[in-house]
């Protein structure tokens, strides 16, 4: 006899309204259309950035992942490919920045982008009339106690990488040294100067913690110079005082603004799912323009599809978040994605915080980071 039981898929995403509310809204719309029910569980931002995807793929049909995992998951064989080179080319035209390319590895797409972000600058428009124009201004405001910066691993490392990009020399992605030594040392010096003026609590703060504190009515913080963009905090009445986002402050007035570190998320399908075709159908729909500029955006999402980023209403309702961060995202740097990268990222971020706390000399720290990368990429 035919099995008439409805299909139920299990999904895992990250624990923030931006991470789960858009997926919940899209899943409800998909159930009305297809009869396929999707339930979502959440893990912390810290787990999202470091927890092995292979373990999640053994328990869930749909998994929201970060692109640096793709080399690792390709080696593990735990995800089902969602396309090939032709699909990458077709989909890339509809996405912002390198969102599609970032999930392409070994001639296959291992996830479809549903959320796009890069490191940008955040500020309170009721405290600052404009974003800070250069790094000298950042340091001056930090000396007044009005700056926060998320330095909880791996966000400290993302700040270092972005500063390398702003210096005109983003990291390399092939095996060997990741950072050009002189550029890396200069970037670390800038970060160390900033840290000396910050509340040491920043070492334990991720972007959500920083933005929650900034949005509080009595917060002295007016700016976060290096932080992943969160459109949630730009929408009036959702998280306290609205926060505006724009390009990072260049290291020198008039200097380059490109080289920020790409973030965002993609939706992947477990290779072990007994309902793989149903999971793939939802993944393709939720990453396409209809969902991205429809229920995904309406539920507070930060889509990866350019249709949403170019929507006048979406910009009007978010202090022009999409318009003001688009150039940064289009020029963002894609981190290495080889199988050893996640091991490196965890170790290097921890090493960097130790260096900041002890004021370790720049040459020793950058040499250590490059050594860690050589060990896992060779």
C-alpha positions in Angstrom: 0.0 0.0 0.0 1.2 3.6 -0.7 2.6 5.5 2.3 0.2 8.5 2.8 2.1 9.9 5.7 3.2 13.6 5.2 6.8 14.3 4.7 8.4 16.0 7.7 11.9 17.5 7.4 14.2 18.5 10.3 16.3 21.6 9.9 19.1 23.2 12.0 19.8 26.9 11.9 21.4 29.5 14.2 19.9 31.0 17.2 19.0 34.6 16.3 15.7 36.0 14.9 17.6 36.7 11.6 18.6 33.0 11.6 15.3 31.3 12.3 12.3 33.6 11.8 12.7 33.9 8.0 13.1 30.1 7.7 10.0 29.5 9.9 8.0 31.9 7.7 9.2 30.3 4.5 8.6 26.8 5.8 5.0 27.8 6.6 4.5 29.1 3.0 6.2 25.9 1.7 3.9 23.7 3.7 0.8 25.5 2.3 2.2 25.0 -1.2 3.7 21.5 -1.1 2.4 19.7 2.1 6.0 19.2 3.2 6.4 20.2 6.9 9.7 21.5 8.1 10.7 21.9 11.8 13.7 24.0 12.8 16.0 23.7 15.7 18.7 26.2 16.6 22.3 26.3 17.8 24.2 29.2 19.1 26.2 31.6 16.9 29.4 30.1 18.4 28.3 26.6 17.5 27.2 27.7 14.1 30.7 28.9 13.4 32.6 25.9 14.7 30.4 22.8 15.2 31.3 19.9 12.7 28.7 19.9 9.9 29.2 16.1 9.5 27.7 15.5 12.9 24.7 17.7 12.1 24.2 16.0 8.7 23.7 12.7 10.6 20.6 14.1 12.4 19.1 16.8 10.1 17.8 16.9 6.6 18.5 20.7 6.1 21.4 22.5 7.6 22.3 26.2 7.6 26.1 26.4 7.2 29.0 28.9 6.8 31.0 28.7 3.6 34.5 28.0 5.1 33.1 24.5 6.0 32.8 23.4 2.4 36.3 21.8 2.1 35.7 19.9 5.3 32.2 18.6 4.3 33.4 17.6 0.8 36.1 15.4 2.4 33.5 14.0 4.8 30.9 13.3 2.1 28.1 14.4 4.4 26.2 16.8 2.2 24.4 16.3 -1.1 25.6 18.4 -4.0 23.1 21.0 -5.1 24.6 21.9 -8.5 27.6 22.0 -10.7 29.6 24.7 -12.5 26.7 25.5 -14.9 24.4 26.0 -11.9 27.0 28.2 -10.2 27.1 30.5 -13.3 23.4 30.6 -13.6 22.8 31.4 -9.9 25.6 33.8 -9.4 23.8 36.5 -11.4 21.0 36.6 -8.9 23.1 36.8 -5.8 25.1 39.6 -4.2 28.9 39.4 -4.0 30.5 36.0 -4.0 27.7 34.4 -2.1 27.2 31.6 -4.6 30.9 31.1 -5.4 31.7 30.8 -1.7 29.8 27.4 -1.6 31.3 26.0 -4.8 34.1 23.5 -4.2 35.5 20.5 -6.1 33.2 21.4 -9.0 30.0 21.2 -7.0 27.7 23.6 -5.0 27.4 22.3 -1.5 24.9 25.0 -0.3 22.7 27.7 -1.7 23.1 31.2 -0.2 20.2 32.5 1.7 21.8 35.2 3.8 24.6 37.7 2.8 26.8 39.7 5.1 30.3 41.2 5.3 32.2 43.1 8.0 31.1 46.7 8.0 30.8 49.7 10.3 27.8 50.1 12.7 26.9 53.4 14.4 24.1 55.0 16.3 22.6 57.7 14.1 21.3 59.5 17.2 24.8 59.8 18.5 26.9 60.2 15.3 25.7 62.3 12.3 27.8 60.1 9.9 29.9 57.0 9.9 33.5 57.5 11.0 35.7 58.5 8.1 39.0 56.9 9.0 40.9 54.9 11.6 42.2 58.0 13.4 38.6 58.9 14.1 37.9 55.3 15.3 40.8 55.5 17.8 39.7 58.9 19.0 36.2 57.8 19.7 37.4 54.6 21.3 39.5 56.7 23.7 36.2 58.4 24.8 34.7 55.0 25.7 32.2 55.1 22.9 33.4 52.2 20.7 32.7 48.4 21.0 34.2 45.7 18.8 33.3 42.0 18.8 36.5 40.1 19.6 35.2 36.7 20.7 36.7 34.1 18.4 36.5 33.9 15.5 35.3 37.6 15.1 38.7 38.8 16.3 40.3 37.0 13.4 37.7 38.4 11.0 38.7 41.9 12.2 42.3 41.2 11.5 41.5 39.8 8.1 39.4 42.9 7.2 42.2 45.2 8.3 44.5 43.4 6.0 42.0 43.9 3.2 41.7 47.6 4.0 45.5 47.9 3.8 45.2 46.6 0.2 46.4 43.1 0.8 43.8 40.5 1.8 44.8 37.1 2.8 45.8 34.4 0.4 43.6 31.3 0.0 46.1 28.7 -1.2 48.4 26.5 0.8 51.2 28.2 2.7 51.3 31.6 4.4 47.9 33.2 4.7 48.9 36.7 5.5 51.6 38.8 3.9 53.9 39.5 6.9 54.2 43.2 6.7 50.5 43.8 6.0 49.6 41.3 8.7 51.8 43.1 11.3 50.4 46.5 10.4 46.8 45.2 10.6 47.6 43.6 14.0 49.1 46.9 15.2 45.9 48.7 14.3 43.8 46.1 16.1 46.0 46.2 19.1 45.8 50.0 19.2 42.0 49.7 19.2 41.9 47.0 21.8 44.0 49.1 24.2 41.1 51.6 24.2 38.2 49.1 24.5 36.5 47.5 27.4 38.3 44.1 27.8 34.8 42.5 27.8 35.0 42.8 24.0 37.2 39.7 24.1 34.1 37.7 25.0 31.6 39.5 22.8 30.2 38.4 19.4 28.4 40.7 17.0 25.0 40.0 18.6 26.3 40.9 22.1 27.8 44.1 20.8 24.7 45.2 18.9 22.4 44.4 21.8 24.6 46.6 24.1 24.8 49.3 21.5 21.0 49.4 21.0 20.3 49.8 24.7 18.9 53.3 25.6 21.6 54.0 28.1 24.6 52.6 26.2 27.6 54.9 25.8 28.6 53.0 22.6 28.2 55.0 19.4 30.1 52.9 16.9 31.4 49.4 16.2 34.0 49.9 13.4 34.4 46.2 12.4 31.3 44.0 12.7 29.1 41.8 10.6 26.1 43.7 9.3 22.7 42.8 11.0 19.8 44.4 9.3 17.6 43.3 12.3 19.1 46.2 14.3 18.4 48.8 11.6 14.6 48.2 11.7 12.9 50.6 14.0 11.4 49.1 17.2 12.9 45.6 16.9 16.0 45.7 19.1 16.0 49.1 20.9 17.6 52.2 19.3 18.1 51.7 15.6 21.6 51.1 14.4 22.9 52.2 10.9 25.4 50.2 8.9 27.8 51.3 6.1 31.3 50.8 4.7 34.2 50.2 7.2 36.3 53.2 8.0 39.5 53.1 5.9 42.8 53.1 7.6 43.6 56.5 6.1 41.2 59.1 4.8 40.5 58.3 1.2 42.1 54.9 1.5 40.7 51.6 0.1 37.4 50.2 1.5 37.5 46.8 -0.1 38.7 43.6 1.4 36.1 43.0 4.1 35.5 39.4 5.1 32.5 37.7 3.5 30.0 36.1 5.9 26.4 35.1 5.5 24.9 31.6 5.4 23.9 28.9 3.0 21.3 26.1 3.1 22.6 22.6 2.6 21.0 19.2 2.3 22.3 16.1 4.2 23.6 13.3 2.1 22.0 10.9 4.6 18.5 12.4 4.4 15.8 9.8 3.5 13.8 12.7 2.0 16.6 14.2 0.0 14.5 15.3 -3.0 12.0 17.1 -0.8 14.8 18.8 1.1 16.4 19.9 -2.2 13.2 21.3 -3.5 12.8 23.5 -0.4 16.4 24.6 -0.5 16.2 25.7 -4.1 12.9 27.6 -3.5 14.1 29.4 -0.3 17.3 30.6 -2.1 15.4 32.0 -5.1 14.0 35.5 -5.7 10.3 34.6 -4.9 11.1 33.5 -1.3 14.1 35.8 -0.7 12.3 39.0 -1.7 9.0 37.6 -0.2 8.4 35.8 3.0 12.2 35.6 3.9 12.7 39.4 3.7 9.3 40.1 5.3 10.1 38.0 8.3 13.3 40.0 9.1 15.8 38.1 6.9 18.9 39.5 5.4 18.7 37.8 2.0 21.5 36.8 -0.4 19.4 37.5 -3.5 20.0 40.8 -5.2 16.3 41.4 -5.7 15.9 42.0 -2.0 19.0 44.2 -1.8 17.6 46.4 -4.6 14.1 46.7 -3.1 13.3 50.4 -2.3 10.9 49.4 0.5 13.5 47.1 2.1 16.0 49.9 2.2 13.5 52.5 3.4 12.6 50.3 6.3 16.2 49.6 7.4 18.1 53.0 7.3 19.2 52.0 3.8 21.1 49.0 5.2 21.2 47.1 1.9 22.2 50.1 -0.2 24.8 51.3 2.2 26.6 48.0 2.7 26.3 46.7 -0.9 29.6 47.9 -2.2 31.4 46.4 0.8 29.7 43.1 0.3 30.5 43.1 -3.5 34.2 43.6 -2.7 34.4 41.1 0.2 37.1 38.5 0.5 36.2 34.8 0.5 38.2 33.0 3.2 40.1 29.7 2.4 37.8 26.7 2.3 40.2 23.8 2.2 39.5 20.9 4.5 41.9 22.1 7.2 40.7 25.7 7.4 38.2 25.4 10.2 40.9 23.8 12.4 43.1 26.7 11.6 40.4 29.3 12.3 39.7 28.0 15.8 43.4 27.9 16.7 44.4 31.2 15.1 41.5 33.1 16.7 42.4 31.8 20.1 46.1 32.7 19.5 45.1 36.2 18.5 43.2 36.9 21.6 46.1 35.7 23.7 48.3 38.1 21.8 45.9 41.0 22.3 45.6 40.3 26.0 49.4 40.1 26.5 50.4 42.8 23.9 52.5 40.3 22.1 54.8 41.8 19.4 53.2 41.8 15.9 56.0 39.9 14.1 55.7 36.9 16.5 51.9 36.8 16.3 51.7 36.9 12.5 54.5 34.3 12.2 52.5 32.1 14.5 49.2 32.5 12.5 51.0 31.8 9.2 52.6 28.7 10.8 49.2 27.4 11.9 47.9 27.8 8.4 50.8 26.1 6.8 50.4 23.1 9.1 46.8 22.5 8.0 46.9 23.5 4.4 50.0 21.7 3.1 
